[in-house]
Amino acid sequence: MQTNVGSVDRIVRVVGGVALIALAATGTVGAWGYIGIVPILTAAIGWCPAYLPFGISTCKTKN
């Protein structure tokens, strides 16, 4: 499994995931907000399965 999530992408995923979980915990968006765990997990492992079919990678390329 090769990483396809770069550092800026990871930061955005963590911030968005934490925001969704916080909104769910306060009752603002309901229980579906706990789906924020998914972007946090993909940021933690550095791999996003949704990027595979499109060939997307936000990692810096080696020259």
Backbone as a chain_set.jsonl record, in Angstrom:
{"seq": "MQTNVGSVDRIVRVVGGVALIALAATGTVGAWGYIGIVPILTAAIGWCPAYLPFGISTCKTKN", "coords": {"N": [[0.846, -1.168, 0.0], [0.846, 1.98, -1.077], [1.54, 5.302, -0.063], [-0.777, 7.965, -0.627], [-1.625, 10.372, 0.237], [-0.788, 13.574, 0.889], [1.102, 15.928, 2.982], [-0.206, 18.456, 3.435], [-2.782, 17.781, 2.698], [-3.297, 15.871, 4.652], [-3.391, 17.455, 6.984], [-5.652, 19.046, 6.452], [-7.598, 17.05, 6.366], [-7.544, 16.076, 9.039], [-8.293, 18.376, 10.506], [-10.848, 18.882, 9.403], [-12.135, 16.461, 10.055], [-12.043, 16.457, 12.872], [-13.587, 18.717, 13.329], [-16.101, 17.88, 12.332], [-16.664, 15.772, 14.135], [-16.748, 17.2, 16.521], [-18.962, 18.852, 16.037], [-20.925, 16.894, 15.898], [-20.807, 15.867, 18.465], [-21.776, 17.976, 19.952], [-24.342, 18.013, 19.136], [-25.154, 19.472, 16.956], [-25.058, 18.675, 14.212], [-26.057, 16.154, 14.252], [-25.929, 12.526, 14.559], [-24.622, 11.566, 12.29], [-22.358, 13.06, 11.934], [-20.242, 11.846, 13.146], [-18.937, 10.481, 11.225], [-16.682, 11.762, 10.69], [-14.5, 10.45, 11.654], [-13.455, 8.935, 9.629], [-11.942, 10.605, 7.715], [-9.924, 11.286, 9.525], [-8.72, 8.835, 10.097], [-7.783, 8.125, 7.506], [-5.927, 10.129, 7.16], [-4.15, 9.465, 9.175], [-3.064, 6.996, 8.349], [-2.151, 7.685, 5.876], [-3.172, 7.02, 3.407], [-5.682, 6.935, 0.974], [-8.488, 5.285, -0.06], [-10.375, 6.215, -1.886], [-9.012, 7.753, -3.686], [-7.735, 5.999, -5.401], [-9.226, 4.924, -7.811], [-9.155, 7.154, -9.44], [-6.553, 7.809, -9.754], [-5.269, 9.701, -8.192], [-2.882, 11.527, -6.31], [-1.623, 13.258, -3.594], [0.849, 13.469, -2.634], [4.237, 14.617, -2.572], [6.283, 14.356, -5.445], [9.187, 12.373, -6.156], [12.164, 13.525, -7.561]], "CA": [[0.0, 0.0, 0.0], [1.672, 3.161, -1.227], [0.841, 6.489, 0.421], [-1.261, 8.878, -1.657], [-2.13, 11.552, 0.929], [0.329, 14.437, 1.253], [1.075, 16.563, 4.297], [-1.265, 19.474, 3.507], [-4.03, 17.012, 2.644], [-3.467, 15.257, 5.98], [-3.805, 18.495, 7.926], [-7.033, 19.399, 6.124], [-8.44, 15.919, 6.772], [-7.633, 16.031, 10.5], [-9.082, 19.526, 10.957], [-12.232, 18.636, 9.016], [-12.659, 15.341, 10.828], [-12.256, 16.902, 14.252], [-14.726, 19.643, 13.3], [-17.328, 17.078, 12.203], [-16.9, 15.054, 15.384], [-17.141, 18.197, 17.523], [-20.344, 19.239, 15.742], [-21.781, 15.765, 16.259], [-20.815, 15.744, 19.924], [-22.615, 19.045, 20.501], [-25.712, 17.824, 18.655], [-25.436, 20.417, 15.879], [-25.282, 18.009, 12.925], [-26.598, 14.813, 14.448], [-24.983, 11.412, 14.712], [-23.836, 11.312, 11.078], [-21.11, 13.809, 12.022], [-19.159, 10.966, 13.603], [-18.227, 9.994, 10.041], [-15.416, 12.484, 10.708], [-13.421, 9.525, 11.996], [-12.888, 8.409, 8.382], [-10.796, 11.405, 7.252], [-8.839, 11.22, 10.509], [-8.018, 7.566, 9.876], [-7.038, 8.168, 6.243], [-4.766, 10.994, 7.392], [-3.211, 8.752, 10.036], [-2.342, 5.964, 7.605], [-1.56, 8.285, 4.678], [-3.687, 6.349, 2.216], [-7.114, 7.143, 0.777], [-8.958, 4.379, -1.102], [-11.159, 6.947, -2.882], [-8.09, 8.312, -4.674], [-7.238, 4.951, -6.301], [-9.819, 4.836, -9.142], [-8.863, 8.355, -10.211], [-5.102, 7.952, -9.856], [-4.883, 10.932, -7.511], [-1.923, 11.463, -5.207], [-1.24, 14.591, -3.162], [2.225, 13.387, -2.138], [5.25, 15.206, -3.444], [6.979, 13.35, -6.254], [10.633, 12.386, -6.075], [12.785, 13.836, -8.862]], "C": [[0.892, 1.231, 0.0], [0.888, 4.393, -0.771], [0.411, 7.371, -0.75], [-1.873, 10.141, -1.049], [-0.94, 12.363, 1.417], [0.11, 15.154, 2.576], [-0.018, 17.625, 4.434], [-2.626, 18.798, 3.506], [-4.321, 16.372, 3.998], [-3.968, 16.272, 6.998], [-5.264, 18.869, 7.704], [-7.984, 18.296, 6.572], [-8.618, 15.867, 8.292], [-8.511, 17.17, 11.016], [-10.561, 19.32, 10.614], [-12.874, 17.52, 9.815], [-12.954, 15.72, 12.268], [-13.45, 17.85, 14.315], [-16.046, 18.88, 13.198], [-17.66, 16.356, 13.5], [-17.347, 16.023, 16.478], [-18.587, 18.646, 17.299], [-21.32, 18.133, 16.11], [-21.901, 15.639, 17.773], [-21.69, 16.81, 20.582], [-24.059, 18.944, 20.029], [-26.095, 18.732, 17.509], [-25.788, 19.719, 14.573], [-25.865, 16.612, 13.07], [-25.498, 13.766, 14.463], [-24.137, 11.168, 13.469], [-22.504, 12.055, 11.103], [-19.941, 12.974, 12.504], [-18.444, 10.283, 12.436], [-16.878, 10.718, 9.909], [-14.234, 11.61, 11.101], [-12.731, 8.997, 10.732], [-11.746, 9.291, 7.861], [-9.632, 11.411, 8.242], [-8.035, 9.934, 10.327], [-7.214, 7.577, 8.583], [-5.82, 9.072, 6.364], [-3.711, 10.26, 8.21], [-2.412, 7.704, 9.271], [-1.727, 6.484, 6.318], [-2.042, 7.689, 3.383], [-5.198, 6.525, 2.138], [-7.595, 6.239, -0.358], [-9.781, 5.081, -2.179], [-10.278, 7.563, -3.964], [-7.666, 7.278, -5.726], [-7.885, 4.937, -7.686], [-9.472, 6.019, -10.045], [-7.373, 8.604, -10.39], [-4.579, 9.218, -9.202], [-3.853, 10.634, -6.424], [-1.53, 12.883, -4.868], [0.151, 14.596, -2.533], [3.166, 14.072, -3.121], [5.976, 14.097, -4.194], [8.487, 13.497, -6.073], [11.191, 12.63, -7.471], [13.976, 12.963, -9.125]], "O": [[1.608, 1.49, 0.967], [-0.302, 4.511, -1.064], [1.134, 7.509, -1.736], [-2.561, 10.893, -1.739], [-0.171, 11.9, 2.258], [-0.934, 15.005, 3.211], [-0.691, 17.678, 5.464], [-3.525, 19.208, 4.241], [-5.471, 16.34, 4.437], [-4.869, 15.977, 7.784], [-6.027, 18.996, 8.662], [-9.058, 18.58, 7.101], [-9.726, 15.639, 8.776], [-9.375, 16.954, 11.866], [-11.43, 19.562, 11.453], [-14.035, 17.625, 10.21], [-13.991, 15.348, 12.818], [-14.239, 17.788, 15.258], [-17.003, 19.201, 13.903], [-18.817, 16.334, 13.919], [-18.228, 15.697, 17.273], [-19.347, 18.802, 18.255], [-22.423, 18.408, 16.583], [-22.975, 15.339, 18.295], [-22.274, 16.576, 21.64], [-24.911, 19.711, 20.478], [-27.263, 18.762, 17.121], [-26.727, 20.131, 13.892], [-26.137, 15.958, 12.063], [-24.309, 14.077, 14.391], [-23.041, 10.618, 13.575], [-21.599, 11.7, 10.348], [-18.783, 13.34, 12.302], [-17.452, 9.584, 12.642], [-16.036, 10.322, 9.104], [-13.083, 11.999, 10.899], [-11.55, 8.652, 10.77], [-10.666, 8.767, 7.585], [-8.476, 11.528, 7.835], [-6.806, 9.952, 10.396], [-6.083, 7.093, 8.557], [-4.792, 8.814, 5.739], [-2.515, 10.414, 7.966], [-1.217, 7.538, 9.513], [-0.88, 5.819, 5.721], [-1.384, 7.837, 2.353], [-5.909, 6.293, 3.116], [-7.162, 6.403, -1.498], [-9.871, 4.571, -3.296], [-10.764, 7.862, -5.055], [-7.277, 7.655, -6.832], [-7.154, 4.938, -8.677], [-9.493, 5.897, -11.27], [-6.98, 9.523, -11.11], [-3.551, 9.751, -9.619], [-3.94, 9.63, -5.718], [-1.143, 13.645, -5.754], [0.58, 15.601, -1.967], [2.926, 14.101, -4.328], [6.247, 13.032, -3.64], [8.998, 14.597, -5.865], [10.747, 12.019, -8.443], [14.615, 13.089, -10.169]]}, "num_chains": 1, "name": "protein.A"}
